[in-house]
Amino acid sequence: MTALPIANPELVFRSDGEEGLLFDPETGQIIYLNETAAFIYGLLDGEHSREQIIGLLMQKYDILDREAAQDDLDAMLQNMREANLIGETA
């Protein structure tokens, strides 16, 4: 089974339907997410695959270039991993 991206369960995520924020109760750090990042973070529930997220991004934002959507998502997920905002299911 392929590992799925999943939000860090130690962080509190809130979204107003557009932008979002992550709050780390341990450090008090707040991270602001733009609309696209908040949309993606909301899908990191361990049930949506990378391919499903790409399809939903393309649909929501009327993206026609699948390769560009894949590259952008991969870059965003990598940045989120490096910041310890996400992990992967086992």
N, C-alpha and C positions, 0 to 999 in steps of 0.2 A: 504494500500500500504506500502511496506517495504521501510524504509529509505535507501538511497544509499550514499556511501561515496563520498565526493566532496572536491576538492581542495579549500584551503582558497583563495577567490577571491582578497584579499588584497596583496597577494604575487605574484611576477613575476617569472614564471617558464621558464627556457630555457634548452634545451637538444640538444646535438650534435649527437643524435642517439645512443649514448652509455651512457655516464655519463650526469648528469644534475646539475643544481643549482637553488636554490630558493633565491630570493632577497626580503627583506622587505624594501620598500622605506621609511617607517616611522622611522625605527630604523637603517637602513643601514646594517643590519645583512645579511650575505650570508651563506647559508647552502648548502654544496656539497652533491650530491646524487650519489651513485654508480649506475652501469648499471641497476640492478634489481629495485632499488628504483625509479630511473628515469622512467623506463618502467611503473611501477605501478602508479606513480604520474600522468603520462600522461593519464592514464585511469580513473582518478578520476574526471570525467566530470559531474557526477550526472546522467549519462545514463547507466553506466556499473554497474551491480550488483556484489556483492561479488562472487557469483558463476561464473559469466562470467569472472571476473578477474582471478579467480583460473584456469579456463579452458584455458585462454590465456597464463597464466604463464606456465602451464604444456606443452602447445603446443610450445611456444617459446624456453623454456629451456629443452625440452625433459624430463620432470619430469614424473615418472611413479607412484609415491606414492602420491595419492590425499590427504591423511590425513596429510602428511608432508607439502605439498603445502598449505593446509588450515591453519595449525598451524603457518607456517612462515608468511603467509599473515596477519593473525590475529595479530600476534606480531608486525609486521611492522605498520599496521594501528593503533594499540593501541599506539605505540611510537609516530606516527605522530599526533594522537589526543592530546596526553599529551603535545606535543610541539606546539600545536595550528596551525599545518600545514594543517589540514583537519577538516572538519565537516561532517554533513550528511544532505541530503535533508529532507524537512519536510514531 
